[in-house]
Each structure stands twice: as structure tokens, then as C-alpha cells.
């Protein structure tokens, strides 16, 4: 794949001084203070890379600096890739968004909605309507994540280790286990961040007739030259894997904790990481490792209407469908969300098919554009794409959980403030 062309910020309507201010902010507020080990930032506008920075350490214990080819656990930034892969099958007529999920997962045909009780047995009621494929892509399925810690259903997920950061079982065992646990709500009635995208990965394998990881490799990674993106890091690249840290004692991963300790604890040592071997559970919701350069390649294909360098993933109309708000009634997330945690702020933001979508920048209280789409990962990685401003931002670090610091809000504010010539 042709490498992106570098350019000066002023040549694409951005301020060099304002972009350098971001690096100074990251260094002072996050790295020098010990909040982050290191960071990597790339900003791309009007078809050019206008700013890159690699600050601090990828591995504190071994004093390894962040480098251009550092490999990161991108966790939920896997979700947009999985969602695009699924929509490739939709484009081929192999599946439709309004089909019932039970058509492909018959074990779920009689899934009820939680009323009361604990596992087993639960008291349930029938859903108002069947779960549809679109419910999985927009997180209105009634599924959940155990770390939400909001209900007895969440507790059942934790007991079965469904959707945990430390993956267990296989995609098939997840499907089998979920058949025994009721839905949080009737599909379409609410929004809840969940294992839905892991289920999408399972469906990709079932519908395509080949393993999910093979589909991604053959249809996305290899054609685009995303050679450092995979569900594990092979031995030849192991020295490039960053260490991952937690802000909780003992490396714990409580996403809802509010009392954070001021220093970092090693959560996943790159020398012994489970990411060094192919996983049994291939997670379409959070299993990929990647580099900033590889993820930029994926984002460049999206901002270019689904195509890059002669490789087309999806058509521009399909991408437009994916980045439109799919929440029923056109509402934003506060009107529908039951989720106690997600990778995005809620006000003025809707949800598409695999991405959050900005509906009203004024409601977000952050500079931006309607139609901007984005997501992030559990280790504080994030990206956003603004088609109106022809702008991409990718941020990498490895600190869990991502709810610890307001770095995403700060980055959006500072990146948009660097624009001197708006397309609006």
C-alpha cells in the first residue's frame, strides 16, 4: 500500500504551533506526571499526514521507547474493522440487516428478557420482537458486558467469563453460553455497550464459510498491506509489542472504579502476554493488535469512501449507511443508553453500525462536526474521522481503563483548535 504523503500543517489549513501544543500537553500532563508510559499521535488532513509524534516509553520496565512500529492492543478499536467486514457480506447479498439473528443462531430462538432472579434460574418474558442483525451492529441487541456491573445479567456474564478482557473459551462456546442467559431488554428498546460485535465476528465466520480471522486477513489486512494487524503478535515481532498498564492496584480492570491510584501497575507484560500466541477466542469486539500506521491505513480507506490504492472494502453508500445514526427515532445516546460504560461520551452523539456518530456538536460541548465518527479501546487508544474537514486523528497508548482520564476530550478540542481553514 502506498504510504501516506507528509505535508506541512499550513499547506492543509492547520497550525503547526497548535499541533506542537498537543505534544507539549501530552508530555506535561500525562507522561512526565506518570499517568501514561508513552503516547503516539497521528493527524491526517486533506490526504496528507500533517503531524506525528512518539513520546515516552512503550515499556517502562525495559526502558523501550515508543517507536513508529510499536504494536498496541487496540481492544475495541477492533469493532469498526469487524463491522466493515460484516457489511462486505451485506453488500454481497449474503445477509441483510433486517434479518433475525436466530436465522443464523438457532440456539437463540427462544431467548427471553430478564425479569428477575439469578443464574439459574432466571424469570424471563418473551421479547417484544426478535433480535435483528442491525441490533448487533448498533448495540441495541439486549446483550451486555459483564464489567457493566449493573444487573444480575451482567453478573451471569462475569460468571461465564463472557466478554472479559482476559478472553476465555471460543466463539462457539460464547454463543452456547449466551443461549442460557436472558437479554437485558427487548431488542431495539435501549442501547447497551455489549459483546454484540463479538457475535458479529462469529456470524462473519458462519456466513462466509471461513474462520473469522482468515476472512479479515484475506479481505482487509492483506489487500491493504496492514501487515502488523492480527489477533496475535508473532515471535518475529514480539519485541515491538508495548507493555500494558493499569491504574488500579494489582493491575485490576474495574472499568467503573472511581478511586484510582496515582501510579501505573504492569497489567500485561509483553514478554509473557497472551497476545503472543493465537487466541482460542477470536474477538471481533476487542481482540486485535495493530500499529498507528496500520490503523491509519484502515481509516484512510474509510475517509476515501471505502477504497484506498485501488483496494475497495465497501462502497461509499454502504459507508454512509454505517456512519448514519441508527438509534430508533434518531435520538442521541442519553435517550436510549442503559450502559454504565462505553468508549464515548453521550450527549449529542448517536450510534451507527460500528461507530459512534456526532449528531450535534453543540450538545457535546466539544468542537467538532456533525457526521464525525469514532471509537476507542480499553487501553485508552482512540480515533476519529471527520469527513467534512477531511480529518483523521489516531491516538495510541496502553493504560487501562480508558475512562480514567479525559484525554479523548482534550485531544478532540486541541486537534480541532489547530484548524485554521475550515471546510464548513
N, C-alpha and C positions, 0 to 999 in steps of 0.2 A: 504494500500500500504506500502511495506517495506520502511522504512526511509533510506535515503542515508547514506552511511558509511563515517564517517570522517577519514581524514588521514593527516599526516604532509605534508607540501608542498614539502620537499625534497624527499619524497617517490614517488612522481609523477612527478619529474623533474621540480619543481618550487622553487623559492627563498622566504623563509619566510620574510627576511628583505625587499625585493622588494614589497611583498604584504602588509606588515605593512606600507610601504611608501605611499601606496594608501590611507589608512585610515588617515594618518597624513596630506596628501594633501587635502582630503575632509574636514577634521576638520578645517584646517587653512584657505583654500581658500573659502570654501562655508558656513560652519556652524558658525565658530567664526566671520566671516565677515557679517553674517546676510543674505547671499544670499539664503541659504536653511535652513529650520527649522531643518531638520534631514535627515539622509540617511540610507539606508540598502543595503549591498552589499554581494553577494554570488558568489564564484568562485568554479567551479567543474571541475576536470580533471581526465581522465583515470578512470572514475567510482567512484570517491571519492569527497566529499566536502573538499576542502583544505583551504578555507578561508571564514569566515563570520564576518560581523561587523554590529552593530546597533549603530548609533551615533546621538546625538542631540534629538530633540523633534518631536513627531508626532502631537502635538497640543500645540502651543506656548501659547495661551490664558489660557489654563488649566494646563500648565506645565506637560503634559503627555509625558514620554519618548518613543522613538521608541523601540518597543519590537519585539521578534521573531514572534508574532502572529498579528502584526499590519496589518490592512486591508487597501489597497490602491485602488484608482480609476486608473485602468490601461489603460483606454481610448483605443488608437489604438493598444495596445498590445492584444486587443480582436481580431484583424483582422487575425493573424495566426491561432487562435483557430477556428474561423468561416471557414477559408479556408480549414483547415484539415477536419472539419465536412463535408463540401461540397464534398471533394474528397472521403470521405467514401461512399457517394451516387454514385459517379462516379464509384468506384470500384464495387459497387453492380449492375451496369448496368442500373441504373435508370435515368441517364442523361449523356451527353457527352460534352466534352469541345468545340467541333466544331459545336454544335447546336445553332441556332439563339435564342437570348433571347426572341424574340417575340413569340416563340412557347409556352413559359410559361407565358409571359406577353403580351397578345394580344393587350392591350391598347397602347403598344409602337410600334406597327407595322408601323405606318406612321410618326415616329419621324424624323424631319428634322434637318439639320445642320445650325447653326446660320450664317446669312449673315449680317444683320443689324437690327436696331430697338431696342425697349424696350418692356416690357410686359404691356398689349398686344397692338398691335400685333407685332410679330417678322416677319422679312423677312427671309425665310429659303430656302435651297436647299436640294434635296434628298442626302442621304449619298452614298458614292461610293460602300459600301457594307453593309449588315446588321450587327448589333451588335451581336457578338457571346459570348457564356458563358465565353470563355477564356479571352475576353476583360474585363469582370468584375473582374476576379481574378488578372489580371496584370495591371489594371488601364489604359487600352487603349480604354475604352468604349465611350469616349466623354462626360461623366458625369464630374461633378466638385464638389468643396466645395465652399460655399458662402464666407468663410473667405479668399479665394484666392484674392478677390478684384481686379480682373484683367479685367473683361469683364461685359457686360450687362447681360450675362447669370448668372454669379456669383451674380449679384445684384438681379436677379429674385429668386435665391435660398434663399438669405437673406430675401427677402420679404415674401417668403413662409415658412421661418424657416426650410428649408431642410438642414440637416447635421449640425445644430448648436450644440455647446457644451451643451447648455441647451435644451434638447430634447423636441420636440413638436409633437403632432399628433400620428399616429400609422404607422406601416409598410405599411398597405394598403393605408392610406392617402398619404404617401410619394410616392408610386407608382402612385397614381392618379394625384398628383401634378406634378410629373416629366413628365407625359404624355403631359402636357401643355407647357413645356419648351424645347426649342431646345437643341441639343447637341452642345458642344463647337467645335467639329471637327468630321470628319467622323471616325468611329471606326477603330482602327488599325493604324491611321496616326500619332498619338502622344501619349505621356504619360502625364497624369494629375492626381495628387492625388485627390481622389474623394469619393463620397458616394457609390461607386461600391460595397464595401463589405457589406454595409447595404442591398443592393439589393440581394447579395448572401445569407444573412440571411433570407430575405423574400422567396427566392427560396427554401431554405432548408425546411422551413415550408410547402410550397406548394407541393414540390416533395415528402417529407417524409410522408405527411398526418398528421403531429402532430405539435403543436406550436414549433417554433424555439428554444425557451428557454428549452422546455421539451426535445427536441432532444439532445441538448448539455448536459443536466443533465443526461439523461439515457445512452448516448453513450460515453461520455467523462468524465464528472466530477465524477459521482458516481463510475464507474468502476475503475478509477484511484485514488479514495479517495481524490479528490480535493474538500474537504468539505467546504472550505471557499471561493469558487469562484462562483459568481452568479451575476445577474443583479441588485440585491439589497442586503442590509445588514439587516438581521432580527433583531428584538429587542434584542434578547439574545446576539448578537454580536456587538450591536451598539457602545458600549464603546471602541471597538477596531478600529473603523474607524478613520483614520487620518484626520486632517484638511487639506484643500487645499488652496493654496495661489496664489496670482497674483503679478507680479512685476509692474503692472500698477495701476495708481490712480483709486480708486473706485472699484478695483477688475475687471477692464475691461479685455477683452480677444481678443485684436487685435494681431493676430499672425504675422503681418508684421510690427509692430511698431518698431522703432529703438531707440527712446528716452525713455529708461527705468528708473524708479525711483529706488533709491538705497535700499529701504526697501520693506518689504513684506506687502501685504494687504490681509486680510482673504477673500477668494473667495467663499468657501463653508464650512460652519460651520458643523462639524459632528453631532451636536445636532439637527440641523434643515435641514440637507441635503436631497435633493430629492432622494438620493440613499438609504434612509431608508425605502422606500416603493417600491413595484413592479412597474416598469415603464409601461406607456401605449405604448411608443415607445421602442421596444426591439432592441437595436442597435448592430448588428453584426460587425459594424465598430468601435465602441467605448464605449460600454455600461457596460462592466464587471468591477467588483471589485474582487480583489484577494490578496493573500499573496505571499511573496517571496517564501515560501516553496511550495505552490501550483503551482506557475508558474515554479519552478524548476522541479516539477514532470512532467509537460507537456513537458518541454524541455528535460528531461531525456528520455522520450518516443521517442522523435524525434531523439536524438543523437544515440539511440539504434536501429534505423531503423524502428521506428513506433510502438514499443512494449515495455512494462515495466511490470515486475512482472506477466507475463502471460496474460496481457491485451494488445491486439493488436488494435491500432486505424486504421492504414493503413499499407500497405506493403512497404518494402524498395524501390521497383522500383517506386511506386507512390510518395514516399517522394523524391526520386532522381529527378523525373519529376518536382515536386513542387519547388525544390531548384536549378533548372537549369534556366538560363537566357531565358526569353520568349519574350524579346523585339525583334520585327521584324528585321532581318538582324544581330542579335547577337550583336547589338550596346550597349553602356552604356547609362545611363540616360541623359547626356548632349546632346546627339544626337537626343533625342526624346522629352525631357521634355518641357512642357509649364507651369509647375507648379511653382508658386512663393513660395510655402511652401511644405515641406514634412518632414518626420521624419528621413531622412537620407541624408548624403552628396552625391553628384552625381558622381564625377569623378572616373572612374574605377569601378563603381557599376552598375549592371543591376537589373532587377526585375523578380522574378519568379511568382509563384502562391500563393501570400500572404506574401512573404518575399522579402526584398532586398537581392541581391546576389553579393558578391565581385567577380569581374572578374579579375582585375589586381591590386594587392596591391601597385605596384609602382605608379600607377596613383592616388591612394587615398592619397599618401604621409603619410600613417599611417601603422605601422607594422600590418600584418595580413596574411591571407591565401586565395588563390583562392578557392571559394566554401563556404566560410563563409556566413551564412545567419542570418538576423537580422531584428529588427524593434523596434519602440519606441512608447511612448504615450505622449499625450498633456501635462501631468503634469510632464514631464522630466524623466519618467521611461524609461528603455531600457533593451534590452537583445541582446546577440549574441551567436550563436552556430558555432563552428569551428570543423567539423568532422575530418579534417586532424590531428589537435592537440588534439582531444578528449576533447574539452574545451567548457564550458558554462560560461557566465557571466550574472548575473541578477542584475540590479540596480533599487532601488526604492527611490523616494522622491515625494513631492506633490507641485510643483511650475510650474505655467503656465505663458507664453507659453514655450514650450520645446526649442524654438530657442534662448532663452535668453543667455545661457552660453554654452561654448564649452565642457561641461563635458563629453559628449559621446566620443568625440575625445580623450580627456585626459585619460579616463578610458581604452579605447582600447589600447592606447600607453603604459600605465603603466601595464596593465594586460599582454600584450604580452612581455613586457620587463622582466617580472618576470619568464618567461620560461627559464630554464637552460638546459633542454634536449628537443630539438625539434624532432617531429616525421618525419620531412621532410628529 
